[in-house]
Amino acid sequence: MPSITTDSAAMATHAAQAAALLKSLAHPARLRVLCRLVEGEAPVPELQAVTGLSASALSQHLAVLRHLDVVATRRQAQTLHYRLLDGPALGVLQALHAAYCAPQR
């Protein structure tokens, strides 16, 4: 059985990771990008249209999400396409999408 100290250390690490993820989600532009990506892969120009951000500003937000392993890219010709990665963030994003992004019935 793991010791309480080991469990506390693991919990502290996981709490820090969760806090970093939640902090990255705390920006409305990033949430708009992620709500769109829950629906499937999207090219950068579409994400730019969804957010209304300049290419430079969008690039900075996407870099934050890449750094946290929330999104990945695929290049097709000269266009980058973004998609969500499977991982701890996916369930959170799906719940947020259902609550706030999906069309209201």
N, CA, C and O atoms as a GROMACS GRO file, in nm:
protein
  420
    1MET      N    1   0.085  -0.118   0.000
    1MET     CA    2   0.000   0.000   0.000
    1MET      C    3   0.089   0.124   0.000
    1MET      O    4   0.181   0.133   0.081
    2PRO      N    5   0.063   0.222  -0.091
    2PRO     CA    6   0.144   0.344  -0.095
    2PRO      C    7   0.128   0.423   0.034
    2PRO      O    8   0.023   0.423   0.097
    3SER      N    9   0.236   0.490   0.070
    3SER     CA   10   0.231   0.570   0.192
    3SER      C   11   0.152   0.698   0.168
    3SER      O   12   0.131   0.739   0.053
    4ILE      N   13   0.108   0.759   0.275
    4ILE     CA   14   0.036   0.885   0.265
    4ILE      C   15   0.125   0.991   0.202
    4ILE      O   16   0.077   1.075   0.126
    5THR      N   17   0.254   0.989   0.234
    5THR     CA   18   0.347   1.086   0.178
    5THR      C   19   0.356   1.071   0.027
    5THR      O   20   0.354   1.171  -0.046
    6THR      N   21   0.364   0.947  -0.022
    6THR     CA   22   0.369   0.923  -0.166
    6THR      C   23   0.240   0.969  -0.231
    6THR      O   24   0.243   1.034  -0.336
    7ASP      N   25   0.127   0.935  -0.170
    7ASP     CA   26  -0.002   0.977  -0.224
    7ASP      C   27  -0.012   1.129  -0.227
    7ASP      O   28  -0.064   1.186  -0.323
    8SER      N   29   0.037   1.195  -0.124
    8SER     CA   30   0.033   1.341  -0.118
    8SER      C   31   0.120   1.402  -0.227
    8SER      O   32   0.081   1.501  -0.289
    9ALA      N   33   0.236   1.343  -0.252
    9ALA     CA   34   0.324   1.394  -0.356
    9ALA      C   35   0.260   1.378  -0.493
    9ALA      O   36   0.264   1.469  -0.576
   10ALA      N   37   0.201   1.262  -0.517
   10ALA     CA   38   0.134   1.238  -0.645
   10ALA      C   39   0.014   1.332  -0.661
   10ALA      O   40  -0.009   1.386  -0.768
   11MET      N   41  -0.060   1.350  -0.552
   11MET     CA   42  -0.175   1.439  -0.557
   11MET      C   43  -0.132   1.582  -0.587
   11MET      O   44  -0.199   1.653  -0.662
   12ALA      N   45  -0.021   1.625  -0.528
   12ALA     CA   46   0.030   1.760  -0.553
   12ALA      C   47   0.068   1.777  -0.699
   12ALA      O   48   0.040   1.881  -0.760
   13THR      N   49   0.132   1.676  -0.755
   13THR     CA   50   0.169   1.681  -0.897
   13THR      C   51   0.046   1.688  -0.986
   13THR      O   52   0.039   1.769  -1.077
   14HIS      N   53  -0.051   1.601  -0.958
   14HIS     CA   54  -0.173   1.600  -1.038
   14HIS      C   55  -0.252   1.728  -1.022
   14HIS      O   56  -0.311   1.778  -1.118
   15ALA      N   57  -0.255   1.783  -0.902
   15ALA     CA   58  -0.326   1.909  -0.878
   15ALA      C   59  -0.261   2.022  -0.957
   15ALA      O   60  -0.331   2.106  -1.012
   16ALA      N   61  -0.129   2.024  -0.962
   16ALA     CA   62  -0.059   2.128  -1.038
   16ALA      C   63  -0.088   2.114  -1.188
   16ALA      O   64  -0.106   2.214  -1.257
   17GLN      N   65  -0.094   1.990  -1.237
   17GLN     CA   66  -0.125   1.968  -1.378
   17GLN      C   67  -0.269   2.012  -1.409
   17GLN      O   68  -0.294   2.075  -1.511
   18ALA      N   69  -0.361   1.977  -1.320
   18ALA     CA   70  -0.501   2.016  -1.340
   18ALA      C   71  -0.516   2.168  -1.336
   18ALA      O   72  -0.590   2.225  -1.415
   19ALA      N   73  -0.445   2.232  -1.244
   19ALA     CA   74  -0.452   2.378  -1.234
   19ALA      C   75  -0.398   2.444  -1.361
   19ALA      O   76  -0.454   2.543  -1.408
   20ALA      N   77  -0.291   2.390  -1.417
   20ALA     CA   78  -0.235   2.446  -1.541
   20ALA      C   79  -0.335   2.430  -1.655
   20ALA      O   80  -0.352   2.522  -1.736
   21LEU      N   81  -0.401   2.316  -1.662
   21LEU     CA   82  -0.503   2.295  -1.765
   21LEU      C   83  -0.618   2.394  -1.747
   21LEU      O   84  -0.659   2.460  -1.843
   22LEU      N   85  -0.670   2.403  -1.626
   22LEU     CA   86  -0.783   2.493  -1.602
   22LEU      C   87  -0.746   2.638  -1.628
   22LEU      O   88  -0.828   2.715  -1.678
   23LYS      N   89  -0.624   2.675  -1.595
   23LYS     CA   90  -0.577   2.811  -1.624
   23LYS      C   91  -0.577   2.835  -1.775
   23LYS      O   92  -0.614   2.943  -1.821
   24SER      N   93  -0.534   2.735  -1.851
   24SER     CA   94  -0.531   2.751  -1.997
   24SER      C   95  -0.672   2.763  -2.054
   24SER      O   96  -0.691   2.824  -2.160
   25LEU      N   97  -0.770   2.706  -1.987
   25LEU     CA   98  -0.909   2.712  -2.033
   25LEU      C   99  -0.977   2.842  -1.993
   25LEU      O  100  -1.089   2.869  -2.036
   26ALA      N  101  -0.912   2.921  -1.910
   26ALA     CA  102  -0.975   3.040  -1.853
   26ALA      C  103  -0.975   3.160  -1.947
   26ALA      O  104  -1.006   3.271  -1.904
   27HIS      N  105  -0.942   3.141  -2.072
   27HIS     CA  106  -0.945   3.252  -2.168
   27HIS      C  107  -1.057   3.228  -2.269
   27HIS      O  108  -1.063   3.120  -2.329
   28PRO      N  109  -1.147   3.325  -2.287
   28PRO     CA  110  -1.260   3.305  -2.378
   28PRO      C  111  -1.221   3.265  -2.521
   28PRO      O  112  -1.290   3.184  -2.583
   29ALA      N  113  -1.114   3.321  -2.573
   29ALA     CA  114  -1.072   3.286  -2.710
   29ALA      C  115  -1.030   3.140  -2.717
   29ALA      O  116  -1.063   3.070  -2.813
   30ARG      N  117  -0.956   3.093  -2.616
   30ARG     CA  118  -0.914   2.952  -2.616
   30ARG      C  119  -1.036   2.861  -2.603
   30ARG      O  120  -1.042   2.756  -2.667
   31LEU      N  121  -1.132   2.902  -2.522
   31LEU     CA  122  -1.253   2.821  -2.508
   31LEU      C  123  -1.329   2.812  -2.640
   31LEU      O  124  -1.383   2.707  -2.674
   32ARG      N  125  -1.334   2.922  -2.715
   32ARG     CA  126  -1.401   2.918  -2.846
   32ARG      C  127  -1.329   2.822  -2.940
   32ARG      O  128  -1.393   2.745  -3.012
   33VAL      N  129  -1.197   2.826  -2.940
   33VAL     CA  130  -1.118   2.733  -3.022
   33VAL      C  131  -1.148   2.590  -2.981
   33VAL      O  132  -1.174   2.505  -3.066
   34LEU      N  133  -1.144   2.563  -2.852
   34LEU     CA  134  -1.163   2.427  -2.803
   34LEU      C  135  -1.305   2.378  -2.825
   34LEU      O  136  -1.326   2.260  -2.857
   35CYS      N  137  -1.404   2.466  -2.809
   35CYS     CA  138  -1.542   2.426  -2.838
   35CYS      C  139  -1.555   2.384  -2.984
   35CYS      O  140  -1.625   2.288  -3.016
   36ARG      N  141  -1.488   2.455  -3.072
   36ARG     CA  142  -1.492   2.418  -3.214
   36ARG      C  143  -1.421   2.285  -3.236
   36ARG      O  144  -1.468   2.202  -3.314
   37LEU      N  145  -1.307   2.264  -3.170
   37LEU     CA  146  -1.229   2.142  -3.191
   37LEU      C  147  -1.295   2.018  -3.132
   37LEU      O  148  -1.267   1.907  -3.176
   38VAL      N  149  -1.383   2.034  -3.033
   38VAL     CA  150  -1.458   1.919  -2.983
   38VAL      C  151  -1.540   1.858  -3.097
   38VAL      O  152  -1.565   1.738  -3.099
   39GLU      N  153  -1.582   1.942  -3.191
   39GLU     CA  154  -1.662   1.896  -3.304
   39GLU      C  155  -1.578   1.828  -3.412
   39GLU      O  156  -1.632   1.764  -3.502
   40GLY      N  157  -1.445   1.842  -3.404
   40GLY     CA  158  -1.356   1.778  -3.501
   40GLY      C  159  -1.244   1.872  -3.544
   40GLY      O  160  -1.242   1.989  -3.508
   41GLU      N  161  -1.153   1.816  -3.620
   41GLU     CA  162  -1.036   1.890  -3.667
   41GLU      C  163  -1.078   2.015  -3.746
   41GLU      O  164  -1.182   2.016  -3.813
   42ALA      N  165  -0.996   2.121  -3.735
   42ALA     CA  166  -1.026   2.245  -3.808
   42ALA      C  167  -0.896   2.312  -3.853
   42ALA      O  168  -0.796   2.307  -3.782
   43PRO      N  169  -0.899   2.375  -3.971
   43PRO     CA  170  -0.782   2.449  -4.019
   43PRO      C  171  -0.772   2.584  -3.947
   43PRO      O  172  -0.871   2.636  -3.897
   44VAL      N  173  -0.652   2.637  -3.943
   44VAL     CA  174  -0.627   2.764  -3.874
   44VAL      C  175  -0.718   2.876  -3.924
   44VAL      O  176  -0.771   2.950  -3.842
   45PRO      N  177  -0.740   2.892  -4.056
   45PRO     CA  178  -0.829   3.001  -4.098
   45PRO      C  179  -0.970   2.991  -4.039
   45PRO      O  180  -1.032   3.093  -4.009
   46GLU      N  181  -1.020   2.870  -4.023
   46GLU     CA  182  -1.152   2.853  -3.961
   46GLU      C  183  -1.148   2.892  -3.814
   46GLU      O  184  -1.240   2.957  -3.764
   47LEU      N  185  -1.041   2.853  -3.744
   47LEU     CA  186  -1.027   2.890  -3.603
   47LEU      C  187  -1.014   3.041  -3.588
   47LEU      O  188  -1.064   3.100  -3.492
   48GLN      N  189  -0.947   3.102  -3.683
   48GLN     CA  190  -0.934   3.248  -3.681
   48GLN      C  191  -1.072   3.313  -3.699
   48GLN      O  192  -1.102   3.412  -3.634
   49ALA      N  193  -1.153   3.258  -3.787
   49ALA     CA  194  -1.288   3.311  -3.809
   49ALA      C  195  -1.376   3.293  -3.685
   49ALA      O  196  -1.454   3.382  -3.650
   50VAL      N  197  -1.362   3.178  -3.618
   50VAL     CA  198  -1.441   3.150  -3.498
   50VAL      C  199  -1.407   3.247  -3.385
   50VAL      O  200  -1.495   3.291  -3.312
   51THR      N  201  -1.280   3.280  -3.372
   51THR     CA  202  -1.235   3.363  -3.260
   51THR      C  203  -1.232   3.511  -3.291
   51THR      O  204  -1.246   3.594  -3.201
   52GLY      N  205  -1.214   3.545  -3.418
   52GLY     CA  206  -1.198   3.686  -3.453
   52GLY      C  207  -1.061   3.741  -3.419
   52GLY      O  208  -1.040   3.862  -3.422
   53LEU      N  209  -0.967   3.653  -3.385
   53LEU     CA  210  -0.832   3.695  -3.348
   53LEU      C  211  -0.744   3.713  -3.471
   53LEU      O  212  -0.769   3.653  -3.576
   54SER      N  213  -0.642   3.795  -3.456
   54SER     CA  214  -0.540   3.805  -3.561
   54SER      C  215  -0.464   3.673  -3.567
   54SER      O  216  -0.468   3.594  -3.472
   55ALA      N  217  -0.396   3.650  -3.676
   55ALA     CA  218  -0.317   3.527  -3.691
   55ALA      C  219  -0.214   3.516  -3.580
   55ALA      O  220  -0.191   3.408  -3.526
   56SER      N  221  -0.152   3.627  -3.545
   56SER     CA  222  -0.048   3.628  -3.441
   56SER      C  223  -0.106   3.593  -3.304
   56SER      O  224  -0.050   3.511  -3.231
   57ALA      N  225  -0.219   3.654  -3.269
   57ALA     CA  226  -0.281   3.627  -3.138
   57ALA      C  227  -0.329   3.483  -3.130
   57ALA      O  228  -0.310   3.416  -3.028
   58LEU      N  229  -0.392   3.434  -3.237
   58LEU     CA  230  -0.439   3.296  -3.238
   58LEU      C  231  -0.322   3.200  -3.224
   58LEU      O  232  -0.331   3.102  -3.150
   59SER      N  233  -0.212   3.227  -3.292
   59SER     CA  234  -0.093   3.144  -3.284
   59SER      C  235  -0.043   3.132  -3.140
   59SER      O  236  -0.003   3.025  -3.096
   60GLN      N  237  -0.046   3.242  -3.068
   60GLN     CA  238  -0.001   3.240  -2.928
   60GLN      C  239  -0.092   3.154  -2.842
   60GLN      O  240  -0.045   3.078  -2.757
   61HIS      N  241  -0.223   3.164  -2.863
   61HIS     CA  242  -0.317   3.082  -2.786
   61HIS      C  243  -0.300   2.934  -2.820
   61HIS      O  244  -0.304   2.848  -2.731
   62LEU      N  245  -0.283   2.903  -2.947
   62LEU     CA  246  -0.264   2.764  -2.988
   62LEU      C  247  -0.134   2.707  -2.933
   62LEU      O  248  -0.127   2.589  -2.901
   63ALA      N  249  -0.032   2.790  -2.921
   63ALA     CA  250   0.096   2.745  -2.863
   63ALA      C  251   0.078   2.703  -2.718
   63ALA      O  252   0.137   2.604  -2.674
   64VAL      N  253  -0.003   2.777  -2.643
   64VAL     CA  254  -0.032   2.740  -2.504
   64VAL      C  255  -0.098   2.602  -2.500
   64VAL      O  256  -0.059   2.517  -2.420
   65LEU      N  257  -0.195   2.581  -2.586
   65LEU     CA  258  -0.267   2.453  -2.588
   65LEU      C  259  -0.178   2.338  -2.635
   65LEU      O  260  -0.192   2.226  -2.587
   66ARG      N  261  -0.089   2.365  -2.729
   66ARG     CA  262   0.007   2.261  -2.774
   66ARG      C  263   0.102   2.225  -2.661
   66ARG      O  264   0.131   2.108  -2.638
   67HIS      N  265   0.151   2.327  -2.590
   67HIS     CA  266   0.246   2.305  -2.480
   67HIS      C  267   0.185   2.215  -2.372
   67HIS      O  268   0.256   2.135  -2.310
   68LEU      N  269   0.055   2.226  -2.349
   68LEU     CA  270  -0.013   2.145  -2.248
   68LEU      C  271  -0.063   2.012  -2.304
   68LEU      O  272  -0.133   1.938  -2.235
   69ASP      N  273  -0.028   1.982  -2.429
   69ASP     CA  274  -0.070   1.857  -2.496
   69ASP      C  275  -0.222   1.843  -2.501
   69ASP      O  276  -0.276   1.734  -2.484
   70VAL      N  277  -0.289   1.955  -2.525
   70VAL     CA  278  -0.434   1.954  -2.542
   70VAL      C  279  -0.469   1.939  -2.689
   70VAL      O  280  -0.568   1.875  -2.724
   71VAL      N  281  -0.386   1.998  -2.776
   71VAL     CA  282  -0.410   1.992  -2.921
   71VAL      C  283  -0.284   1.945  -2.994
   71VAL      O  284  -0.173   1.951  -2.942
   72ALA      N  285  -0.306   1.897  -3.115
   72ALA     CA  286  -0.196   1.858  -3.204
   72ALA      C  287  -0.225   1.914  -3.342
   72ALA      O  288  -0.338   1.954  -3.372
   73THR      N  289  -0.122   1.917  -3.426
   73THR     CA  290  -0.137   1.973  -3.560
   73THR      C  291  -0.111   1.869  -3.667
   73THR      O  292  -0.046   1.766  -3.645
   74ARG      N  293  -0.165   1.901  -3.783
   74ARG     CA  294  -0.139   1.824  -3.904
   74ARG      C  295  -0.130   1.926  -4.016
   74ARG      O  296  -0.215   2.014  -4.029
   75ARG      N  297  -0.026   1.914  -4.097
   75ARG     CA  298  -0.008   2.008  -4.208
   75ARG      C  299  -0.061   1.945  -4.336
   75ARG      O  300  -0.031   1.830  -4.369
   76GLN      N  301  -0.142   2.022  -4.407
   76GLN     CA  302  -0.190   1.982  -4.539
   76GLN      C  303  -0.157   2.096  -4.633
   76GLN      O  304  -0.217   2.204  -4.626
   77ALA      N  305  -0.062   2.073  -4.721
   77ALA     CA  306  -0.007   2.179  -4.808
   77ALA      C  307   0.047   2.290  -4.718
   77ALA      O  308   0.138   2.265  -4.639
   78GLN      N  309  -0.007   2.409  -4.729
   78GLN     CA  310   0.044   2.520  -4.647
   78GLN      C  311  -0.046   2.550  -4.528
   78GLN      O  312  -0.024   2.647  -4.456
   79THR      N  313  -0.147   2.468  -4.506
   79THR     CA  314  -0.244   2.494  -4.400
   79THR      C  315  -0.225   2.398  -4.283
   79THR      O  316  -0.216   2.277  -4.302
   80LEU      N  317  -0.220   2.454  -4.162
   80LEU     CA  318  -0.217   2.372  -4.041
   80LEU      C  319  -0.360   2.343  -3.998
   80LEU      O  320  -0.447   2.430  -4.000
   81HIS      N  321  -0.382   2.218  -3.958
   81HIS     CA  322  -0.510   2.175  -3.905
   81HIS      C  323  -0.487   2.135  -3.760
   81HIS      O  324  -0.388   2.069  -3.728
   82TYR      N  325  -0.578   2.173  -3.673
   82TYR     CA  326  -0.568   2.140  -3.530
   82TYR      C  327  -0.675   2.040  -3.493
   82TYR      O  328  -0.784   2.039  -3.549
   83ARG      N  329  -0.641   1.955  -3.396
   83ARG     CA  330  -0.736   1.858  -3.341
   83ARG      C  331  -0.706   1.841  -3.194
   83ARG      O  332  -0.596   1.869  -3.148
   84LEU      N  333  -0.806   1.796  -3.120
   84LEU     CA  334  -0.787   1.767  -2.978
   84LEU      C  335  -0.716   1.634  -2.962
   84LEU      O  336  -0.737   1.541  -3.040
   85LEU      N  337  -0.632   1.626  -2.861
   85LEU     CA  338  -0.566   1.500  -2.827
   85LEU      C  339  -0.648   1.427  -2.722
   85LEU      O  340  -0.714   1.489  -2.638
   86ASP      N  341  -0.643   1.294  -2.727
   86ASP     CA  342  -0.702   1.216  -2.619
   86ASP      C  343  -0.618   1.241  -2.495
   86ASP      O  344  -0.496   1.247  -2.503
   87GLY      N  345  -0.681   1.257  -2.384
   87GLY     CA  346  -0.609   1.282  -2.260
   87GLY      C  347  -0.703   1.337  -2.155
   87GLY      O  348  -0.824   1.344  -2.177
   88PRO      N  349  -0.648   1.376  -2.042
   88PRO     CA  350  -0.731   1.422  -1.931
   88PRO      C  351  -0.819   1.542  -1.968
   88PRO      O  352  -0.927   1.557  -1.912
   89ALA      N  353  -0.774   1.626  -2.059
   89ALA     CA  354  -0.850   1.746  -2.093
   89ALA      C  355  -0.975   1.714  -2.175
   89ALA      O  356  -1.072   1.789  -2.170
   90LEU      N  357  -0.974   1.605  -2.248
   90LEU     CA  358  -1.082   1.576  -2.342
   90LEU      C  359  -1.218   1.567  -2.273
   90LEU      O  360  -1.316   1.625  -2.321
   91GLY      N  361  -1.226   1.495  -2.163
   91GLY     CA  362  -1.353   1.483  -2.090
   91GLY      C  363  -1.404   1.617  -2.039
   91GLY      O  364  -1.523   1.645  -2.045
   92VAL      N  365  -1.312   1.698  -1.989
   92VAL     CA  366  -1.348   1.832  -1.941
   92VAL      C  367  -1.403   1.914  -2.057
   92VAL      O  368  -1.505   1.982  -2.043
   93LEU      N  369  -1.335   1.909  -2.170
   93LEU     CA  370  -1.377   1.987  -2.287
   93LEU      C  371  -1.511   1.940  -2.342
   93LEU      O  372  -1.593   2.021  -2.384
   94GLN      N  373  -1.534   1.810  -2.342
   94GLN     CA  374  -1.662   1.758  -2.388
   94GLN      C  375  -1.776   1.804  -2.297
   94GLN      O  376  -1.884   1.838  -2.344
   95ALA      N  377  -1.750   1.805  -2.166
   95ALA     CA  378  -1.852   1.854  -2.072
   95ALA      C  379  -1.879   2.002  -2.092
   95ALA      O  380  -1.995   2.045  -2.092
   96LEU      N  381  -1.774   2.082  -2.110
   96LEU     CA  382  -1.791   2.225  -2.136
   96LEU      C  383  -1.866   2.248  -2.266
   96LEU      O  384  -1.952   2.336  -2.274
   97HIS      N  385  -1.834   2.170  -2.368
   97HIS     CA  386  -1.901   2.184  -2.497
   97HIS      C  387  -2.051   2.156  -2.481
   97HIS      O  388  -2.134   2.231  -2.532
   98ALA      N  389  -2.084   2.048  -2.411
   98ALA     CA  390  -2.225   2.013  -2.392
   98ALA      C  391  -2.300   2.121  -2.314
   98ALA      O  392  -2.416   2.150  -2.343
   99ALA      N  393  -2.232   2.179  -2.215
   99ALA     CA  394  -2.298   2.278  -2.130
   99ALA      C  395  -2.306   2.417  -2.193
   99ALA      O  396  -2.404   2.488  -2.173
  100TYR      N  397  -2.202   2.456  -2.268
  100TYR     CA  398  -2.194   2.595  -2.312
  100TYR      C  399  -2.184   2.618  -2.462
  100TYR      O  400  -2.219   2.725  -2.510
  101CYS      N  401  -2.137   2.520  -2.537
  101CYS     CA  402  -2.109   2.543  -2.679
  101CYS      C  403  -2.212   2.481  -2.772
  101CYS      O  404  -2.241   2.536  -2.878
  102ALA      N  405  -2.267   2.368  -2.732
  102ALA     CA  406  -2.362   2.299  -2.819
  102ALA      C  407  -2.488   2.383  -2.835
  102ALA      O  408  -2.528   2.453  -2.743
  103PRO      N  409  -2.551   2.375  -2.952
  103PRO     CA  410  -2.676   2.449  -2.971
  103PRO      C  411  -2.779   2.408  -2.866
  103PRO      O  412  -2.794   2.290  -2.835
  104GLN      N  413  -2.847   2.506  -2.813
  104GLN     CA  414  -2.951   2.478  -2.714
  104GLN      C  415  -3.073   2.420  -2.784
  104GLN      O  416  -3.114   2.466  -2.891
  105ARG      N  417  -3.130   2.320  -2.723
  105ARG     CA  418  -3.247   2.254  -2.782
  105ARG      C  419  -3.374   2.311  -2.725
  105ARG      O  420  -3.483   2.269  -2.763
   0.00000   0.00000   0.00000
